[in-house]
Amino acid sequence: MNFYQTEVRLRSFSRGFHLVTTEVLNALPDIKAINVGMLQVFIKHTSASLTINENADPTVRLDFESHMNVMVPENQPYYKHDYEGADDMPAHIKSSLMGASVQIPITNGQLNLGIWQGIYLCEHRDNASGRHIVITAFGN
């Protein structure tokens, strides 16, 4: 079994849901050497997250952002952790709800995603800088 790993700093993204599948693939071309294996992508932040969802219609990404903002609103009187602004605590909650990592099967050197699936960076802050992700692939 072979293991490959790299850490990448993604560029800054605006608040919302952004496809990063291409960035992940470009960062770890060693995936092509794996016939059967797994890819894990982990984000090293507590106010952004990762998920897998539709990669075709951009309105899906807008709807995700709209729904998350209703589900976890800003400026709630019960938030105590607001040192970095109104989006601070809601960003942490959204990150925990969405998750810090995704796993995808690798088959014949390619990610075995569904035809309409892509990897999303979920940016929950208004003014975030670039995000660091750790990409690990392993298999035979």
Steps between C-alpha positions, in 0.01 A plus 500: 500500500625847413429823687520853355436822687528870441382818667364778283400857571190579297454855382258725687137438412202719572241379745303214348546156348775451241604202288863404566516156334745622236729659760506173697583293192771742386660497845542121513563352154620178672133395508557373146732229639226346717273230357290441813517738793364799686548874497448706812484878494521670840467873570714647779249765607200534730305760304496329159407147401492245220219303340412318180201601294377594154764654273281604206242758597646801686162575660559198726794684654288813548222298662748337738620842614145633537383200699802497732446869577138432599591188695790671685424874508742772604458752782323270743494628857605162638836497314786577737785432254489804270854638526547509123158631401141392448601211272749353752292253704259417216803406287619255769155342527467469121844344481406235754170429324660459156819325612877538478572222250372296208603155378473386140583161347777489242446256213746454214685822579191721516265625766194277495248782535149496360455683171360811670716498814779737594698599808385825659690739720233651722623844601301625797686828567452835330871586489696177514850460371616193311419164653739210560397150402685172546448254215584135564470217249573136568450171328645245259 
